[in-house]
């Protein structure tokens, strides 16, 4: 008796084997399609997330454009900084630039910029100030901390 003629529960062994291969192929295709559907859902969610982020980027760019408007910045500078746009009399044309660079520099008062406490002396620089108004007075130095009372240990 050969493999093709052998019977198992009334069916040839080859037929039973081929039926099992067919069932396993059907289950494999079903599982593959199910997993692909899940991945499609993940891809769609990722694409939605990307679209939301692009929309958020557009909103942020519009907000930056609004905040950087020259009129708004000029009004804020006038209101909070006491600054004003440069007068046209202080601007120079491109033709006059070469003459201005070769002319001797006018006497400009120089102020010493004091370094903050705790910084090395090398941090102090000289600064050229070309303002019409006098410079503001420096802030007062902070008062030293009070010493602990006698007989008490300092707390950490």
C-alpha positions as CSV (number, residue, x, y, z in Angstrom):
1,X,0.0,0.0,0.0
2,X,1.4,3.4,-1.0
3,X,0.9,6.8,0.5
4,X,-1.7,7.7,-2.1
5,X,-3.8,4.6,-1.4
6,X,-3.7,4.6,2.4
7,X,-7.0,5.6,4.1
8,X,-7.6,7.4,7.3
9,X,-11.3,7.5,8.5
10,X,-12.4,6.7,5.0
11,X,-10.3,9.5,3.3
12,X,-7.0,9.1,1.6
13,X,-4.1,10.3,3.7
14,X,-3.0,12.7,0.9
15,X,-6.5,14.3,0.9
16,X,-6.4,14.7,4.7
17,X,-2.9,16.3,4.5
18,X,-3.9,18.6,1.7
19,X,-7.0,19.7,3.6
20,X,-4.9,20.5,6.7
21,X,-2.6,22.6,4.5
22,X,-5.6,24.4,3.0
23,X,-7.0,25.2,6.4
24,X,-3.6,26.5,7.6
25,X,-3.3,28.7,4.6
26,X,-6.8,30.1,5.1
27,X,-6.0,30.9,8.8
28,X,-2.7,32.4,7.8
29,X,-4.3,34.7,5.2
30,X,-7.1,35.7,7.7
31,X,-4.5,36.5,10.4
32,X,-2.4,38.5,7.9
33,X,-5.3,40.6,6.8
34,X,-6.4,41.2,10.4
35,X,-2.9,42.4,11.4
36,X,-2.7,44.5,8.2
37,X,-6.0,46.2,9.2
38,X,-4.6,47.0,12.6
39,X,-1.5,48.5,11.0
40,X,-3.7,50.5,8.6
41,X,-5.5,52.0,11.7
42,X,-2.1,52.9,13.2
43,X,-1.0,54.5,10.0
44,X,-4.2,56.5,9.8
45,X,-3.8,57.7,13.4
46,X,-0.2,58.7,12.7
47,X,-1.3,60.7,9.6
48,X,-4.1,62.4,11.6
49,X,-1.4,63.3,14.3
50,X,0.8,64.7,11.6
51,X,-2.0,66.8,10.1
52,X,-2.8,68.1,13.6
53,X,0.8,69.1,14.2
54,X,0.9,70.9,10.8
55,X,-2.2,72.8,11.8
56,X,-0.6,73.7,15.1
57,X,2.6,74.8,13.3
58,X,0.5,77.1,11.1
59,X,-1.3,78.6,14.1
60,X,2.0,79.2,15.9
61,X,3.6,80.8,12.8
62,X,0.5,83.1,12.5
63,X,0.9,83.9,16.2
64,X,4.6,84.7,15.8
65,X,3.8,86.9,12.8
66,X,1.2,88.7,14.9
67,X,3.6,89.2,17.8
68,X,6.5,90.4,15.6
69,X,4.4,93.1,13.8
70,X,6.6,96.3,13.7
71,X,3.7,98.5,14.8
72,X,3.1,96.4,17.8
73,X,6.8,96.2,18.8
74,X,7.2,100.0,18.3
75,X,4.2,100.7,20.6
76,X,5.6,98.2,23.2
77,X,9.0,99.8,23.0
78,X,7.5,103.3,23.5
79,X,5.2,102.1,26.3
80,X,7.5,100.0,28.4
81,X,11.0,100.9,27.3
82,X,10.7,104.6,26.6
83,X,12.2,103.9,23.2
84,X,11.3,105.6,20.0
85,X,12.2,104.9,16.3
86,X,15.5,106.4,15.0
87,X,15.0,109.9,13.7
88,X,15.7,110.2,10.0
89,X,18.2,112.9,10.8
90,X,20.4,110.2,12.5
91,X,20.3,107.9,9.5
92,X,23.0,108.0,6.9
93,X,22.8,107.3,3.2
94,X,25.0,104.8,1.4
95,X,26.9,107.7,-0.3
96,X,27.7,109.4,3.0
97,X,28.8,106.2,4.6
98,X,32.4,106.3,3.2
99,X,32.8,109.9,4.3
100,X,31.5,109.1,7.8
101,X,33.9,106.2,8.2
102,X,36.9,108.4,7.3
103,X,35.9,111.4,9.3
104,X,37.4,111.6,12.9
105,X,35.0,110.2,15.4
106,X,33.2,112.8,17.6
107,X,34.0,112.9,21.3
108,X,31.6,110.4,22.9
109,X,31.4,110.0,26.7
110,X,32.6,106.6,27.8
111,X,31.1,104.9,30.8
112,X,32.5,102.0,32.8
113,X,30.1,99.1,33.0
114,X,30.5,97.6,36.5
115,X,30.5,93.8,36.7
116,X,27.9,92.1,38.8
117,X,29.1,91.0,42.3
118,X,30.8,87.7,42.1
119,X,32.0,88.0,38.6
120,X,35.8,88.4,37.8
121,X,37.1,91.9,37.0
122,X,37.6,90.8,33.4
123,X,33.8,90.8,33.0
124,X,33.8,94.6,33.3
125,X,33.9,96.4,29.9
126,X,33.8,99.9,28.7
127,X,30.8,100.9,26.7
128,X,30.2,103.8,24.3
129,X,26.9,105.5,25.0
130,X,25.5,107.7,22.3
131,X,22.3,108.8,24.0
132,X,20.9,112.3,24.4
133,X,19.6,111.5,27.9
134,X,22.0,110.8,30.8
135,X,22.5,107.2,31.9
136,X,20.4,105.8,34.8
137,X,22.1,105.5,38.2
138,X,23.3,102.0,39.1
139,X,21.1,99.9,41.4
140,X,22.1,100.0,45.1
141,X,24.1,97.0,46.4
142,X,22.2,94.4,48.4
143,X,22.4,94.7,52.2
144,X,24.5,92.0,54.0
145,X,22.6,89.2,55.7
146,X,22.2,89.6,59.5
147,X,24.6,87.7,61.7
148,X,23.1,84.8,63.8
149,X,22.4,85.5,67.5
150,X,25.1,84.5,70.0
151,X,24.7,81.0,71.3
152,X,22.7,79.8,68.4
153,X,24.1,77.7,65.5
154,X,23.3,78.8,62.0
155,X,20.7,76.8,60.3
156,X,21.6,75.2,56.9
